[in-house]
Structures are given as structure tokens and as C-alpha cells.
Amino acid sequence: MRFLNVPEKRFTTPSGQVLTYTDLPGHSPCVIFLHGFADSRHSFDRVLECLKSGNRCLVPDLRGHGNSGKPDSGYALEDFCRDIEYFQDSLTGSASVLVGHSLGSFIAQSMAAEMPESVEGLILIGTAACCADNEVVRDLRDEICALPDGISETFIREFQKPSLPVPRDFLEKMIAESKKLPFHVWRECSAELAHADNRPLLGRIRAKTLVLHGIKDSVFSVADQDELLAALPHSSLVRCADCGHALHWEKPEFTARRIAEFLN
């Protein structure tokens, strides 16, 4: 469990955005883990416990999340991508493998399309090509924007409820991480995510891509995976029959094994 007790580090982009992150030493290529909406870098703790690839792993808190800075605005995909571009260039200086879950997977797709020389491989978890016509994402945005008094703990617990049981201490940690998001981050990030549409970009991605999909994913369907795979030139799909959107929470050993196989 080499990630335990690793000190939190801080990176500041040229625009002054502060990102907190964990840096696990290892060999190239570096693997950068990008978490989902309202999560944090700790979303990957269970996977990192199991991962034995020996690669260097960088695990940042996205802007607005975890212990990173929480600006009043700037939560479009291009804002996240710009942060991670600076982060990667400064800390690695070479192409990396991007592992993205949900929101993080859309960031990873965008980076692979716009900066192909910087992305050696993609692993996408709980993903799709588009959110703009996704009823679940749209309804989440509408529900958040309609809340008069901010985000309650009851809302967070329902939002973070996994399809399969996970260790209680881990779930409580993730709920605590979600509580770190100010209400404006919930509102603006959910609104931007509801407009996300990477379909025009996917044909430009040249990186080898692995898509991991939980059959019980209540956000992105089997049809969404088929659309994504058809658009990505060098992609493969692995399904997990008995888990949902947070596959890396629910099946960390399965997820870590697939990541290691991809890296090797």
C-alpha cells in the first residue's frame, strides 16, 4: 500500500489555480488519475491499494474539489483540461496515461483529442461520448440548481450511494470529500457537465483506449458505450456485470488488474 501516508503536495498553474495532489514514485509512463464530479483524488484510494504496476502515479484534486482551490467560475471542460495540461507538463515532461472516471473521463477524452502528443493511453471508467442528451445528467443539474439552501448531507449521501456495498470508512471519507465543494461548484460544474459533448472530437484520438463499464451503471448505458467505442479508433471495452457507475469503488481489484494489464 505504497500510497498510504504520502504527503499532499500543491501545484500552482500560471493562472494561479492551486491543485493539491498525491505523487507516487515509479517508472514511466506516468499515470494521471482524474476523478469524477463531487469526488476527490481519494476516489482512487481503493484502486491504488491494489495496483502493482510500479508506474509513477499522479492523483490530483480537480479545481473546485478536494483541497484544491475553488474559484468562483471556470468549470467548463476546457478549464479542467488547461489545469491538467499545465500540471502534466510541469511534473512529467512527457506523455502520460490518463485514467478518468465520469467527469474525469470527459477531461481525459478532450486532452487526448486536443493534445495527442501528451497522451500515451486512455482508461475511461463510467463514461460516454456525450452528456448533452443524457436525461440523468440533465435531471441532476436541474435538481441542484433548484435547491434553495445549498447541498444537504442527505443529498450527498444519495448522490454518492454506490450500486454495491463498499467499506463504510471509505464511503464516509468520500461523503466528507463531497462536502468540501461549495454550492457554486455544485451548480456550475453540473451545468457545464450537462452540456459536455465530445462526439466531434473522438475521431481525432489516436491513443490506445480501454473503456471499463459497469452493467448496472445508472448514468451511462450500454448503448452509450457502443457509441463511444464506434467513434474511438483504437479502443476496447471490458464490462463488469454486477457493478455500477463507480466501478473503481465497487470492484477495485478488478479495476486495478485491468489498469495493470493495459500498462503492461
TORFIZA-782093 format. One line per 10 residues: their letters; for each residue x, y, z of C-alpha. Coordinates in Angstrom, 3 decimals, m for minus. Layout:
a) X Y Z | ... $
END
This chain:
mrflnvpekr) 0.000 0.000 0.000 | 2.617 2.481 m1.162 | 0.113 5.365 m1.403 | m0.556 5.452 2.335 | 0.993 8.326 4.302 | 2.209 10.023 1.120 | 2.150 13.775 1.837 | m0.219 16.045 m0.031 | 1.539 18.348 m2.481 | 0.468 21.604 m4.106 $
fttpsgqvlt) 0.830 22.773 m7.694 | 0.013 26.264 m8.942 | m0.877 26.868 m12.588 | 0.265 30.022 m14.438 | m3.198 31.497 m13.835 | m2.826 30.990 m10.073 | m5.108 27.956 m9.742 | m3.888 25.723 m6.898 | m4.215 21.957 m7.318 | m3.492 19.571 m4.460 $
ytdlpghspc) m2.234 16.140 m5.441 | m0.521 12.909 m4.458 | 2.663 11.781 m6.226 | 3.507 8.082 m6.019 | 7.001 7.355 m7.379 | 7.573 4.749 m10.037 | 8.624 4.176 m13.624 | 7.316 5.628 m16.882 | 4.829 6.093 m18.322 | 3.297 8.195 m15.608 $
viflhgfads) m0.389 7.529 m14.881 | m2.602 10.524 m14.053 | m5.888 9.720 m12.313 | m8.794 12.144 m12.865 | m11.751 11.742 m10.524 | m15.452 12.341 m11.086 | m17.774 15.205 m10.229 | m18.026 15.960 m6.484 | m15.325 13.384 m5.685 | m11.620 13.959 m4.992 $
rhsfdrvlec) m8.323 12.211 m5.545 | m9.296 9.833 m2.734 | m11.835 8.335 m5.129 | m8.960 6.143 m6.369 | m7.626 5.083 m2.961 | m9.036 1.547 m3.198 | m7.597 1.062 m6.697 | m4.168 2.358 m5.667 | m4.125 m0.098 m2.770 | m4.400 m2.902 m5.319 $
lksgnrclvp) m2.358 m1.523 m8.221 | 1.010 m3.232 m8.552 | 2.163 m1.938 m11.929 | 5.056 0.079 m10.467 | 4.269 3.127 m12.609 | 4.517 6.633 m11.245 | 1.002 7.806 m10.310 | m0.120 11.421 m10.065 | m3.530 11.891 m8.446 | m4.789 15.493 m8.374 $
dlrghgnsgk) m7.878 17.087 m6.892 | m9.581 18.864 m9.793 | m10.295 22.574 m9.378 | m13.241 23.123 m7.057 | m12.793 19.675 m5.500 | m10.976 18.166 m2.554 | m8.350 20.532 m1.165 | m7.722 22.331 m4.469 | m8.661 25.966 m4.993 | m12.333 26.739 m5.560 $
pdsgyaledf) m12.635 29.726 m7.898 | m15.951 31.484 m8.397 | m16.109 30.363 m12.048 | m14.246 28.299 m14.628 | m15.764 24.804 m14.557 | m16.049 24.025 m18.256 | m14.132 21.053 m19.663 | m11.568 23.378 m21.221 | m10.826 24.896 m17.796 | m10.163 21.478 m16.260 $
crdieyfqds) m8.108 20.470 m19.303 | m5.949 23.582 m19.093 | m5.177 22.881 m15.433 | m4.203 19.275 m16.108 | m2.165 20.236 m19.172 | m0.015 22.577 m17.054 | 0.087 20.015 m14.255 | 1.270 17.222 m16.558 | 3.800 19.297 m18.479 | 5.381 20.637 m15.285 $
ltgsasvlvg) 5.524 17.387 m13.339 | 6.225 14.790 m16.043 | 7.534 16.493 m19.163 | 6.392 13.533 m21.228 | 3.285 11.709 m22.426 | 1.152 10.057 m19.748 | m1.616 7.518 m19.462 | m4.844 9.175 m18.283 | m7.320 7.275 m16.116 | m10.601 9.165 m15.870 $
hslgsfiaqs) m13.871 8.451 m14.116 | m17.104 10.188 m15.211 | m16.232 13.928 m15.337 | m12.572 12.900 m15.331 | m13.169 10.656 m18.337 | m14.519 13.588 m20.377 | m11.462 15.634 m19.423 | m9.216 12.740 m20.492 | m11.026 12.389 m23.829 | m10.696 16.107 m24.537 $
maaempesve) m6.997 16.115 m23.725 | m6.320 13.078 m25.911 | m8.064 14.776 m28.838 | m6.551 18.233 m28.407 | m3.054 17.232 m27.202 | m2.373 13.805 m28.731 | 1.376 14.074 m28.204 | 0.799 14.316 m24.438 | m1.453 11.273 m24.026 | 0.036 7.807 m24.414 $
gliligtaac) m3.090 5.908 m23.392 | m6.616 6.320 m22.021 | m8.551 4.312 m19.458 | m12.139 5.538 m19.187 | m14.462 4.454 m16.357 | m18.171 5.306 m16.123 | m18.040 7.221 m19.374 | m19.785 8.124 m22.619 | m19.252 10.305 m25.666 | m21.823 12.911 m24.668 $
cadnevvrdl) m23.796 14.246 m21.693 | m25.816 16.825 m23.612 | m28.663 14.425 m24.342 | m28.360 12.391 m21.126 | m31.527 12.598 m19.038 | m29.828 11.553 m15.786 | m27.163 14.259 m16.050 | m29.720 16.866 m17.060 | m32.024 15.961 m14.167 | m29.122 16.152 m11.718 $
rdeicalpdg) m28.258 19.642 m12.931 | m31.878 20.768 m12.651 | m32.208 19.309 m9.158 | m29.033 21.007 m7.935 | m29.934 24.361 m9.461 | m33.396 24.213 m7.864 | m32.079 23.693 m4.337 | m32.764 26.870 m2.322 | m30.411 26.326 0.597 | m27.363 24.578 m0.788 $
isetfirefq) m26.370 20.908 m0.709 | m27.520 18.874 2.268 | m25.831 15.794 3.669 | m28.928 13.801 2.723 | m28.488 14.864 m0.902 | m24.785 13.957 m0.842 | m25.444 10.529 0.635 | m27.990 9.756 m2.063 | m25.703 11.142 m4.754 | m22.760 9.018 m3.606 $
kpslpvprdf) m24.719 5.818 m2.944 | m22.878 3.014 m4.758 | m24.546 0.132 m6.576 | m22.614 m2.378 m4.455 | m21.591 m2.078 m0.802 | m18.175 m0.529 m0.182 | m16.278 m0.297 3.129 | m18.022 2.127 5.450 | m14.896 4.133 6.240 | m14.237 4.641 2.533 $
lekmiaeskk) m17.802 5.776 1.834 | m17.739 8.168 4.788 | m14.478 9.613 3.511 | m15.985 10.213 0.080 | m19.039 11.875 1.607 | m16.716 14.127 3.594 | m14.847 14.967 0.374 | m18.122 15.887 m1.364 | m18.950 18.241 1.496 | m15.844 20.266 0.612 $
lpfhvwrecs) m17.491 21.545 m2.578 | m19.116 24.965 m2.156 | m22.632 25.275 m3.549 | m21.431 27.347 m6.532 | m19.138 24.487 m7.601 | m22.013 22.005 m7.460 | m24.145 24.363 m9.568 | m21.608 25.436 m12.153 | m19.890 22.088 m12.589 | m23.176 20.190 m13.015 $
aelahadnrp) m24.385 22.803 m15.516 | m21.188 22.569 m17.588 | m21.199 18.776 m17.466 | m24.774 18.718 m18.765 | m23.522 20.484 m21.919 | m20.483 18.251 m22.476 | m20.363 16.705 m25.945 | m17.102 15.141 m27.108 | m18.536 13.447 m30.179 | m16.918 15.910 m32.628 $
llgriraktl) m13.503 15.204 m31.046 | m13.398 11.448 m30.699 | m12.213 10.644 m34.213 | m9.041 12.636 m33.527 | m7.993 10.453 m30.600 | m5.089 8.185 m31.527 | m4.191 6.873 m28.080 | m4.938 3.269 m27.265 | m8.095 3.319 m25.123 | m9.640 0.934 m22.611 $
vlhgikdsvf) m13.256 1.525 m21.566 | m14.465 m0.056 m18.311 | m18.236 m0.230 m17.887 | m20.403 m1.483 m15.050 | m23.556 m3.021 m16.467 | m25.577 m1.526 m13.580 | m24.325 1.995 m14.350 | m27.378 4.211 m13.802 | m25.810 7.200 m15.607 | m24.293 5.847 m18.826 $
svadqdella) m25.884 2.951 m20.687 | m24.648 0.026 m22.751 | m25.732 1.995 m25.830 | m23.524 4.884 m24.683 | m20.546 2.520 m24.602 | m21.328 1.222 m28.076 | m21.448 4.780 m29.425 | m18.148 5.616 m27.765 | m16.367 2.501 m28.989 | m17.563 3.061 m32.552 $
alphsslvrc) m16.087 6.568 m32.522 | m12.700 5.733 m30.955 | m10.227 4.296 m33.488 | m8.083 2.245 m31.066 | m10.425 1.175 m28.287 | m11.591 m1.905 m26.429 | m14.332 m2.462 m23.866 | m14.434 m4.552 m20.705 | m17.774 m4.922 m18.945 | m18.353 m5.801 m15.305 $
adcghalhwe) m21.721 m7.460 m14.877 | m22.531 m6.745 m11.243 | m21.392 m3.177 m10.595 | m22.442 0.343 m11.455 | m21.144 3.823 m12.221 | m18.395 3.797 m9.566 | m16.739 0.619 m10.779 | m13.403 1.670 m9.252 | m15.061 1.940 m5.822 | m17.052 m1.265 m6.051 $
kpeftarria) m14.515 m3.510 m7.790 | m11.068 m2.060 m7.007 | m9.183 m5.321 m7.558 | m10.874 m5.817 m10.943 | m10.150 m2.211 m11.911 | m6.520 m2.309 m10.764 | m5.933 m5.568 m12.617 | m7.315 m4.124 m15.850 | m5.206 m0.974 m15.475 | m2.061 m3.041 m14.861 $
efln) m2.785 m5.227 m17.878 | m3.243 m2.140 m20.030 | 0.020 m0.598 m18.790 | 1.957 m3.790 m19.386 $
END
